[in-house]
Amino acid sequence: MIIFSLAIKAFRTNLKNGSHIVFVRDTMKVKITTVYDSQFFKWRSFGAFNGVSFHISINQEQIISDLGLIGWRLTRNMENLKIKPNEIDKVFLTHGHMDHVRGLIGLVNARTTSNKLPIFTHPDATIPRSSFIGNKKMWNAGFPIFEPEIEEKVQFNFNKESIQIAPKLFTTGEISLKERINVQNLSRHYKCKINDNWEYDSVVDDQSLVLQTSEGLVLITGCCHSGLLNTCNKAKELFNDDIHAVIGGVHMVFSKKQKVDQVINNIKRKLKNPILYLNHSTGTKAIRMIKKEFGNNIVRKCSVGTTIEFDC
């Protein structure tokens, strides 16, 4: 009876995953590593191109959030970081833009296991998208066309609502247009095909991950097209806690100073100055402006190879 009581104290049921229940310790370490980014600094062995990807090690599970644009660059970076494709348990895609999803083919081709790879994303992530200059359609800006052998190796799990991906790790779910009351970060030249018509892409499929840590919520973004404050507000509403850190892109690469200043003011006034690990679509100019305002203690490095640890 004593042993059983201690076991109850040491473990609790935290995740129902299909037909089985996973037990986790009350506290655990979570590691988040930048695998792919639009920029790199001093490691020649790492490749960089447009896109972002994070590896999340949590409770003996390995999860990849977003996959970058070019598959061979993703898998080369994974190899250099000693991340094995066969050991990836799940993939989460924040949205369906090409620089977040095209690396999927490279990852799937690198896997030799017969197990299907679960992919969690919004149901609108796979809708046709294209880049336009004026009214001229330029190139496919969304999902690639999958060959049958790729489709057979993956299992898509579509959901608009917030769901649990792993212990302490959740999706925000869809952030509706009505909830986007503050500054959004959209792509000017992207359109999506709805009912055979090309319409401005409001990226309704945009989601982020939320990690519950001992110090507050950690937001793991792709581009945060819904807007940083809107996304943070959604996470705070879901989990009734403050934002401790933001990791990833906040799409301001083409933003003018006025818009960046708005985001800075929102961070100061409404978010209590969380730690910011910014990369990808945030853009170097915006990152410099934000770092000038908050300093190196708040705005920290998040290039390829960066690993961040949290107690959960």
MARBASE-600692 format. One record per residue (C-alpha): z, x, y; residue number from 1; residue in three letters. Coordinates in steps of 0.25 Angstrom, whole numbers. Layout:
N
[[Z X Y] NUM "ALA"];
...
END
This chain:
312
[[0 0 0] 1 "MET"];
[[3 12 10] 2 "ILE"];
[[-10 18 7] 3 "ILE"];
[[-17 5 9] 4 "PHE"];
[[-10 3 22] 5 "SER"];
[[-14 17 27] 6 "LEU"];
[[-28 14 23] 7 "ALA"];
[[-28 2 31] 8 "ILE"];
[[-23 9 43] 9 "LYS"];
[[-33 21 42] 10 "ALA"];
[[-45 12 40] 11 "PHE"];
[[-51 -1 45] 12 "ARG"];
[[-63 -9 42] 13 "THR"];
[[-73 -6 54] 14 "ASN"];
[[-86 -9 49] 15 "LEU"];
[[-93 -19 40] 16 "LYS"];
[[-107 -13 37] 17 "ASN"];
[[-115 -22 27] 18 "GLY"];
[[-107 -24 15] 19 "SER"];
[[-97 -14 16] 20 "HIS"];
[[-85 -11 25] 21 "ILE"];
[[-83 3 31] 22 "VAL"];
[[-68 8 34] 23 "PHE"];
[[-66 18 45] 24 "VAL"];
[[-54 26 50] 25 "ARG"];
[[-47 21 62] 26 "ASP"];
[[-53 33 70] 27 "THR"];
[[-65 41 68] 28 "MET"];
[[-74 51 74] 29 "LYS"];
[[-88 47 79] 30 "VAL"];
[[-98 57 82] 31 "LYS"];
[[-111 54 91] 32 "ILE"];
[[-122 65 91] 33 "THR"];
[[-134 64 100] 34 "THR"];
[[-146 67 90] 35 "VAL"];
[[-157 64 100] 36 "TYR"];
[[-159 63 115] 37 "ASP"];
[[-169 64 125] 38 "SER"];
[[-164 78 130] 39 "GLN"];
[[-158 90 123] 40 "PHE"];
[[-152 102 130] 41 "PHE"];
[[-150 115 122] 42 "LYS"];
[[-152 112 107] 43 "TRP"];
[[-166 116 103] 44 "ARG"];
[[-165 111 89] 45 "SER"];
[[-163 97 95] 46 "PHE"];
[[-175 89 99] 47 "GLY"];
[[-175 79 111] 48 "ALA"];
[[-185 68 115] 49 "PHE"];
[[-183 54 120] 50 "ASN"];
[[-173 46 113] 51 "GLY"];
[[-158 47 109] 52 "VAL"];
[[-150 47 96] 53 "SER"];
[[-136 48 92] 54 "PHE"];
[[-129 51 79] 55 "HIS"];
[[-116 44 77] 56 "ILE"];
[[-107 48 66] 57 "SER"];
[[-96 38 63] 58 "ILE"];
[[-87 35 51] 59 "ASN"];
[[-96 43 42] 60 "GLN"];
[[-108 35 47] 61 "GLU"];
[[-120 41 54] 62 "GLN"];
[[-127 33 64] 63 "ILE"];
[[-139 36 73] 64 "ILE"];
[[-141 29 86] 65 "SER"];
[[-155 29 91] 66 "ASP"];
[[-165 39 86] 67 "LEU"];
[[-173 45 97] 68 "GLY"];
[[-189 45 99] 69 "LEU"];
[[-193 56 89] 70 "ILE"];
[[-189 56 75] 71 "GLY"];
[[-190 70 71] 72 "TRP"];
[[-182 75 83] 73 "ARG"];
[[-171 65 79] 74 "LEU"];
[[-171 70 65] 75 "THR"];
[[-172 85 69] 76 "ARG"];
[[-160 83 79] 77 "ASN"];
[[-152 76 67] 78 "MET"];
[[-155 88 58] 79 "GLU"];
[[-150 97 69] 80 "ASN"];
[[-137 89 70] 81 "LEU"];
[[-136 88 55] 82 "LYS"];
[[-138 73 55] 83 "ILE"];
[[-144 69 42] 84 "LYS"];
[[-154 57 43] 85 "PRO"];
[[-150 52 29] 86 "ASN"];
[[-135 51 34] 87 "GLU"];
[[-138 41 45] 88 "ILE"];
[[-132 28 42] 89 "ASP"];
[[-137 19 53] 90 "LYS"];
[[-146 19 65] 91 "VAL"];
[[-143 12 78] 92 "PHE"];
[[-155 10 88] 93 "LEU"];
[[-150 6 102] 94 "THR"];
[[-164 0 106] 95 "HIS"];
[[-179 1 102] 96 "GLY"];
[[-185 11 111] 97 "HIS"];
[[-193 22 105] 98 "MET"];
[[-184 33 109] 99 "ASP"];
[[-172 27 101] 100 "HIS"];
[[-180 22 89] 101 "VAL"];
[[-192 31 85] 102 "ARG"];
[[-183 42 79] 103 "GLY"];
[[-180 32 68] 104 "LEU"];
[[-193 36 60] 105 "ILE"];
[[-189 50 60] 106 "GLY"];
[[-174 47 55] 107 "LEU"];
[[-179 38 44] 108 "VAL"];
[[-190 48 39] 109 "ASN"];
[[-179 59 39] 110 "ALA"];
[[-170 50 30] 111 "ARG"];
[[-172 52 15] 112 "THR"];
[[-161 42 10] 113 "THR"];
[[-166 29 5] 114 "SER"];
[[-155 21 13] 115 "ASN"];
[[-161 13 24] 116 "LYS"];
[[-157 17 38] 117 "LEU"];
[[-149 5 45] 118 "PRO"];
[[-154 4 60] 119 "ILE"];
[[-146 -5 69] 120 "PHE"];
[[-153 -10 82] 121 "THR"];
[[-156 -22 90] 122 "HIS"];
[[-167 -32 85] 123 "PRO"];
[[-176 -29 97] 124 "ASP"];
[[-176 -14 95] 125 "ALA"];
[[-189 -15 87] 126 "THR"];
[[-197 -23 97] 127 "ILE"];
[[-210 -17 101] 128 "PRO"];
[[-209 -9 114] 129 "ARG"];
[[-218 -1 122] 130 "SER"];
[[-219 8 135] 131 "SER"];
[[-227 3 146] 132 "PHE"];
[[-233 9 159] 133 "ILE"];
[[-236 -3 168] 134 "GLY"];
[[-243 -13 158] 135 "ASN"];
[[-248 -2 149] 136 "LYS"];
[[-242 -1 135] 137 "LYS"];
[[-239 14 132] 138 "MET"];
[[-232 17 119] 139 "TRP"];
[[-222 11 109] 140 "ASN"];
[[-208 12 115] 141 "ALA"];
[[-200 6 103] 142 "GLY"];
[[-199 7 88] 143 "PHE"];
[[-210 14 80] 144 "PRO"];
[[-218 8 70] 145 "ILE"];
[[-211 10 56] 146 "PHE"];
[[-218 14 44] 147 "GLU"];
[[-214 6 31] 148 "PRO"];
[[-206 18 26] 149 "GLU"];
[[-198 18 38] 150 "ILE"];
[[-195 4 38] 151 "GLU"];
[[-190 5 24] 152 "GLU"];
[[-179 15 27] 153 "LYS"];
[[-172 8 39] 154 "VAL"];
[[-165 -5 40] 155 "GLN"];
[[-164 -12 54] 156 "PHE"];
[[-152 -19 58] 157 "ASN"];
[[-154 -27 71] 158 "PHE"];
[[-143 -33 79] 159 "ASN"];
[[-142 -38 93] 160 "LYS"];
[[-127 -39 92] 161 "GLU"];
[[-116 -28 93] 162 "SER"];
[[-114 -23 78] 163 "ILE"];
[[-106 -12 72] 164 "GLN"];
[[-114 0 67] 165 "ILE"];
[[-102 8 62] 166 "ALA"];
[[-87 9 64] 167 "PRO"];
[[-84 9 79] 168 "LYS"];
[[-99 9 82] 169 "LEU"];
[[-106 -4 87] 170 "PHE"];
[[-119 -8 94] 171 "THR"];
[[-118 -15 108] 172 "THR"];
[[-128 -25 103] 173 "GLY"];
[[-138 -31 113] 174 "GLU"];
[[-135 -30 127] 175 "ILE"];
[[-142 -42 132] 176 "SER"];
[[-150 -43 145] 177 "LEU"];
[[-139 -52 151] 178 "LYS"];
[[-128 -42 148] 179 "GLU"];
[[-136 -31 155] 180 "ARG"];
[[-130 -34 169] 181 "ILE"];
[[-130 -19 173] 182 "ASN"];
[[-140 -8 174] 183 "VAL"];
[[-150 -8 162] 184 "GLN"];
[[-158 5 158] 185 "ASN"];
[[-172 0 154] 186 "LEU"];
[[-185 7 151] 187 "SER"];
[[-195 3 162] 188 "ARG"];
[[-208 5 153] 189 "HIS"];
[[-204 -1 140] 190 "TYR"];
[[-208 -15 136] 191 "LYS"];
[[-205 -23 123] 192 "CYS"];
[[-214 -33 116] 193 "LYS"];
[[-208 -47 115] 194 "ILE"];
[[-216 -58 110] 195 "ASN"];
[[-229 -50 111] 196 "ASP"];
[[-226 -47 126] 197 "ASN"];
[[-222 -33 132] 198 "TRP"];
[[-209 -36 140] 199 "GLU"];
[[-200 -26 148] 200 "TYR"];
[[-191 -20 138] 201 "ASP"];
[[-176 -24 142] 202 "SER"];
[[-172 -17 129] 203 "VAL"];
[[-163 -28 124] 204 "VAL"];
[[-161 -21 111] 205 "ASP"];
[[-153 -10 118] 206 "ASP"];
[[-140 -7 111] 207 "GLN"];
[[-129 4 111] 208 "SER"];
[[-119 8 101] 209 "LEU"];
[[-104 7 104] 210 "VAL"];
[[-94 16 98] 211 "LEU"];
[[-79 12 98] 212 "GLN"];
[[-71 25 101] 213 "THR"];
[[-56 27 103] 214 "SER"];
[[-59 30 118] 215 "GLU"];
[[-68 18 120] 216 "GLY"];
[[-83 14 118] 217 "LEU"];
[[-94 24 116] 218 "VAL"];
[[-108 18 119] 219 "LEU"];
[[-120 25 112] 220 "ILE"];
[[-133 21 119] 221 "THR"];
[[-148 23 117] 222 "GLY"];
[[-153 20 131] 223 "CYS"];
[[-143 9 135] 224 "CYS"];
[[-155 1 141] 225 "HIS"];
[[-145 -11 143] 226 "SER"];
[[-138 -3 153] 227 "GLY"];
[[-126 6 152] 228 "LEU"];
[[-116 -3 158] 229 "LEU"];
[[-121 -15 151] 230 "ASN"];
[[-120 -8 137] 231 "THR"];
[[-106 -3 140] 232 "CYS"];
[[-102 -17 144] 233 "ASN"];
[[-107 -22 131] 234 "LYS"];
[[-99 -12 123] 235 "ALA"];
[[-87 -15 131] 236 "LYS"];
[[-88 -30 129] 237 "GLU"];
[[-90 -28 114] 238 "LEU"];
[[-79 -18 112] 239 "PHE"];
[[-69 -20 123] 240 "ASN"];
[[-68 -6 127] 241 "ASP"];
[[-72 4 137] 242 "ASP"];
[[-84 14 136] 243 "ILE"];
[[-80 28 133] 244 "HIS"];
[[-93 34 132] 245 "ALA"];
[[-108 32 132] 246 "VAL"];
[[-118 40 124] 247 "ILE"];
[[-133 39 125] 248 "GLY"];
[[-144 35 134] 249 "GLY"];
[[-143 26 147] 250 "VAL"];
[[-157 24 151] 251 "HIS"];
[[-158 30 165] 252 "MET"];
[[-168 41 163] 253 "VAL"];
[[-177 34 173] 254 "PHE"];
[[-167 28 182] 255 "SER"];
[[-165 30 197] 256 "LYS"];
[[-153 35 203] 257 "LYS"];
[[-148 21 207] 258 "GLN"];
[[-148 16 193] 259 "LYS"];
[[-141 29 188] 260 "VAL"];
[[-130 27 199] 261 "ASP"];
[[-128 12 194] 262 "GLN"];
[[-125 17 180] 263 "VAL"];
[[-116 28 186] 264 "ILE"];
[[-108 17 194] 265 "ASN"];
[[-107 8 181] 266 "ASN"];
[[-102 20 173] 267 "ILE"];
[[-91 23 184] 268 "LYS"];
[[-87 8 188] 269 "ARG"];
[[-88 1 174] 270 "LYS"];
[[-88 10 163] 271 "LEU"];
[[-76 19 166] 272 "LYS"];
[[-84 32 165] 273 "ASN"];
[[-87 33 150] 274 "PRO"];
[[-92 47 145] 275 "ILE"];
[[-107 47 145] 276 "LEU"];
[[-115 55 135] 277 "TYR"];
[[-129 52 141] 278 "LEU"];
[[-142 56 136] 279 "ASN"];
[[-157 51 132] 280 "HIS"];
[[-162 40 142] 281 "SER"];
[[-150 42 152] 282 "THR"];
[[-159 53 158] 283 "GLY"];
[[-155 67 163] 284 "THR"];
[[-155 62 178] 285 "LYS"];
[[-146 51 175] 286 "ALA"];
[[-137 59 167] 287 "ILE"];
[[-136 69 178] 288 "ARG"];
[[-132 59 188] 289 "MET"];
[[-122 52 179] 290 "ILE"];
[[-116 66 176] 291 "LYS"];
[[-115 70 190] 292 "LYS"];
[[-107 57 193] 293 "GLU"];
[[-98 58 181] 294 "PHE"];
[[-97 73 177] 295 "GLY"];
[[-99 80 163] 296 "ASN"];
[[-86 74 158] 297 "ASN"];
[[-92 60 158] 298 "ILE"];
[[-107 63 156] 299 "VAL"];
[[-108 72 143] 300 "ARG"];
[[-119 78 135] 301 "LYS"];
[[-126 70 125] 302 "CYS"];
[[-139 78 121] 303 "SER"];
[[-144 80 107] 304 "VAL"];
[[-133 86 98] 305 "GLY"];
[[-121 81 107] 306 "THR"];
[[-110 75 98] 307 "THR"];
[[-99 66 103] 308 "ILE"];
[[-87 62 95] 309 "GLU"];
[[-78 50 97] 310 "PHE"];
[[-65 45 90] 311 "ASP"];
[[-66 30 86] 312 "CYS"];
END
